[in-house]
Amino acid sequence: MSVSEKVVQLFKDNDKAVITAALFALVGASVVTRRVFSLLKLLFDVYIRPGKSLKNFGAGRGAWAIITGASDGIGKEFAYQLAQAKFNLLLISRTESKLQALANEIEQKHNVETRIYAMDFSKGIPENLKEIINQLDVGVLINNVATNHEIPTPFFLENDQLIDNIVEVNIASVLRITKIVIPIMKAKNRGLIINCGSFSGYVPSPYLSVYSGSKAFLSTWSAAIGMELKSSGITATAMSKIRRATWLIPYPKPYVKAVLSKIGVPGGASAIPFGSNAYPSHALVNWLISYTFDMHFWLRRNFEHQTDIRNRALRKREREAAAAKSQ
Ligand SMILES: NC(=O)c1ccc[n+]([C@@H]2O[C@H](COP(=O)([O-])OP(=O)(O)OC[C@H]3O[C@@H](n4cnc5c(N)ncnc54)[C@H](OP(=O)(O)O)[C@@H]3O)[C@@H](O)[C@H]2O)c1
C-alpha cells in the first residue's frame, strides 16, 4: 500500500484526532526549527562571518570617503575610522569651525587628505558641492546626517517647517548626494554606500512619525538601490541603530567599528528585512522583535514610551517657562 493510500485508510479508520495532532506537531516543529535556525544564522553573521575589506572600496589607494553630518557623534567616528583605514575625507556639516578642527586633527594623526564643506542640508545641495564631488575618486559615501522632532509631537500639531526640514535632510538630500556619487563609483566598478537607519524605521514611532517614516524610507530605498547596484561592484546598505537605551546603546566607536567590519553581511534573519545589524545587541533585539510578539505589540509599546517622553518634555517646558517668568 502506498503512503497516500495509507493516509486515506487512516482517515477511513476515523483516526482524525491522531492525524490532526501529527499535523500540528509537524507545523510546530517547522516553526521552532525555523526560529532556531534564524537565531543560529544571526549569531554566525554577527560573531563569525567576516565582512568585505575596506580595501575593496579604495582604502589606501587614494579613494575618498564622503561623510555627511561629520562633525559630531556617529559621523565623526566614521571620519576617524575611515581615516585610519586610509581614505581621504570630505567632511560635511553646518559648523565650519568644528569641521576644520576635526580635519586638522585627522590630517595630523592619519596622514590622509581632507576637505571640508559647511552647509545646511535642509536648504538643498549647492551646485558647487556637486562640482567638488565630481573631482574626487569617491569610494565610500556615509549618509549619516539626520534631523528629528524636537520632542515627541502629534503629527497634526507639528511645525510645518520642521516637517519640511526632516524630509529635506533625511530623504531629499540623501537621494541627491547619492545620485551624484553613483556614476563616480560605477566608473571604478566599486563603492560603498551606508545609509544610517534607525529602529524607528522598522517599528513605527508614534509622535516621531515624520522621522520614523523617513528612516523607513531609507531602509526600503537602500535595499532597492543595493540590488540595482550590486552588479556594478557597489554595496548599498542601511545600518540599523537604536536611540536611547542602556546595554543596547554602544558608544559611537564600537558601533562604527562593528558596522565597518560587517560590510555586505546581511545580519541574520532579523526584523529589518534588508540592511545590516552589525552590532550584536541590535541584531538580537531585531530578532526578538521579529519572533516574539507581533508588530502591534511593539507599536503599542513604542506609543506608550513616546507618550511618556512627550509628557516629561512638556512638563520640563512648563517649568522652564515658569522660571523665565519669575526672573
Ligand atoms: N545617536 C543615536 O542613538 C541614534 C539612534 C538611531 C539612529 N541614529 C542615526 O544615526 C545618525 C547620526 O546620529 P547622531 O546621534 O550621531 O547625530 P548627532 O550627534 O546629532 O550629529 C549630527 C551631525 O549632523 C550635523 N547636522 C545636523 N543637522 C544638519 C544639517 N541640517 N545640515 C548639515 N549638517 C547637519 C551635525 O553638525 P552641525 O550641527 O555642525 O551641522 C552633526 O555633525 C543619524 O542618521 C541618526 O538618525 C542615531
The ligand as an ORCA input file, in Angstrom:
! r2SCAN-3c Opt
* xyz 0 1
  N      22.561     58.502     18.299
  C      21.629     57.544     18.312
  O      21.347     56.935     19.341
  C      20.913     57.169     17.022
  C      19.840     56.272     17.069
  C      19.181     55.924     15.890
  C      19.620     56.432     14.692
  N      20.664     57.308     14.658
  C      21.067     57.860     13.369
  O      22.485     57.982     13.304
  C      22.835     59.155     12.567
  C      23.750     60.059     13.396
  O      23.145     60.371     14.625
  P      23.967     61.101     15.782
  O      23.193     60.890     17.030
  O      25.396     60.709     15.741
  O      23.814     62.639     15.367
  P      24.416     63.932     16.110
  O      25.361     63.560     17.191
  O      23.256     64.803     16.466
  O      25.242     64.621     14.929
  C      24.591     65.128     13.828
  C      25.611     65.637     12.818
  O      24.914     66.148     11.708
  C      25.215     67.541     11.535
  N      23.968     68.167     11.113
  C      22.792     68.195     11.789
  N      21.865     68.831     11.057
  C      22.459     69.207      9.901
  C      22.015     69.902      8.755
  N      20.776     70.368      8.648
  N      22.890     70.109      7.744
  C      24.166     69.678      7.842
  N      24.643     69.008      8.905
  C      23.803     68.775      9.932
  C      25.731     67.997     12.899
  O      26.684     69.032     12.797
  P      26.293     70.595     12.768
  O      25.386     70.816     13.931
  O      27.599     71.293     12.850
  O      25.626     70.781     11.456
  C      26.462     66.747     13.360
  O      27.728     66.678     12.761
  C      21.523     59.816     12.178
  O      21.175     59.376     10.883
  C      20.538     59.280     13.190
  O      19.211     59.284     12.695
  C      21.303     57.707     15.799
*
